[in-house]
């Protein structure tokens, strides 16, 4: 067989990513940690709904971001970049808002896309985000796609994640 079935490869990458996800932090740009990319299919209805929710509530994130440490910490936005028919989502952190756009640095190591690099400065329109998050009083605010991924884990994996995450879902 010259080509592997894309569903098998996608499922394999998802399993590997979840294992790595559980062994690392969910927060971008944490000390000695670079978050890993968790793949999903473009037609994933739950992820698409989570992205819509993030875009609908992005002004809530902007208000908290402008309030700074009074509102929370570890502010980040997730954005998709693509090349050669591939698309990959990255957390941008640290992030700040200027002239209606988010500015920050790529906080993930690219797996498939080669048009961006870890640590690269980027500018993104508010309408182009896929997710946003920050931590307030130890609780994840936003993180809509992260919640979908967490909900797909087994109860035991969820417990492990909840115990290792530096915040509450």
N, C-alpha and C positions, 0 to 999 in steps of 0.2 A: 504494500500500500504506500504510494508516494506521498499522499497528503493525509494527515490525520483529520478526522471529523472535527469541525470547529466547535461543535457542542461538547465533545470530549475535552478538547484543549481548553475551552472556556471554563468548563467545570473543574478541570484539574487546576487551572490557575486560581479559580475561586477558592478551592480547598486549601491550596498552598497559601494563598493570601490570608485566609481566615486564621490559619495556624500562626502565621507570622504576625498577624494583627493582634492575636491574643497574647503573643509573647512580647509585644512592644506597646508603646503608649498610643492613645488616640490623638493626643495633642501634637500639633505641628511644632517644630522648632524647640523641643524640650532638650535639656542638656544631654549630651551623648546619645541622642536618639533622632533618627530621621524617619518620619512616618512612611509606611509602605502603602503602595497603591492597591486598592481592592477592586478588581475588575467586575464589571457587570455588563449585561447586554444592552444595546441601544434601545431595544423595545421593552425594557423592564418597566412595567406600568407603575409599580410601587416607587421605584427610584425616580421616575419621571414626575410622579405626583409630589414627591418630596422636594424636587427641584422647583416645581411650580410654587409650593408653599414657601420655600426660601425666598423666591423672587417677590412673592406677594407681601412678605413681611420684612423685606430688606431695610425699609425705613426705620423699623424698630431697632435693627442692628446699628444703623447709622447714628441714631440718637444715643445709644449706649456707647458706641465708639467715640463719639464727640464728648460724652461725659467722662470718658477715660476710666481711671482706676476706681472712681466712685461707683461705677456701674459693674465693673468686673475686670477680668484680665484674660490673657491668651486669646485676644481677638484674632479671627482669621476668616477668610472667605475662600470658597472652593470654586475653581474655574477650569473649564475644559479648553485644551489646546490640541491641535491636530496637525498631522502631516502624513503624506503618502497614504491617505485613506484610513489612517489610525486616529483615534481620539483617546485622550487620557485626561483625567482630572487631577488637579493639583491644589493643595492648600497654599494660600498666599499669607505669609506672616513673617515679620510684623506687617501690619496693614494700617494704612491711614487713608483718609478721604480728602481729596483736593479737587476742586472744580467739578464735582459730581462724579468723579471716578475714584476707584480704589487703586492705591499704589502700594507695592510691597515686593517681597521676594518669594520665589518658588521655594517651598518648604518640603517638597517630596523629591525623591530620586526618580527620574523618568525611567520607565521600563520599555516603552514602545516608541514614544514620540521623541524626536531629536531636534525639534525647533526651540526647545527650552532646556535650561540646565538648572540643577539645584543651586539656589542662591541668586539666580538671575533676577534683576529688577524688572518688574512688569507693571503695566497700567491696564486697568480693566474697567469697562463701563458697568454701572450698577445692574443694568439689564442683562448682562452677560454672566452673572454669577450662577453657580449651580447649588451653592449652599453657603451658610455662614454659621459661625459659632463663637461663643465666648463662655467663660466660666464666671458665675456669680454666686458667692456664698457656697462654694463647693458643688454647685449644680450646673450641668450643661444647659446652656440656653441656645436655642437653634439646633444645629447639628442634625437636621432632618434626614439626610442620607445616612448618617452614622446610626441613627435610631432604626432605620430600615434594616441595615446590616446586622445590628445587634439582635433585632427581633427574629432574624433568620437563623440564629445560632440555637443549638440545643439548650435546654435549661441548665445543664451542667456548664456548658461553654459560657452562657450568660452570667452565671455565678462567678466563674473564673474572671471574666472580663470586668464585672462589677467590682470584684475584690482588688483587681490590679489598676483599674482606671483611677486617675487622680481627681475624679468628680463623680457625682451621682447623675444617673440618667433621669 
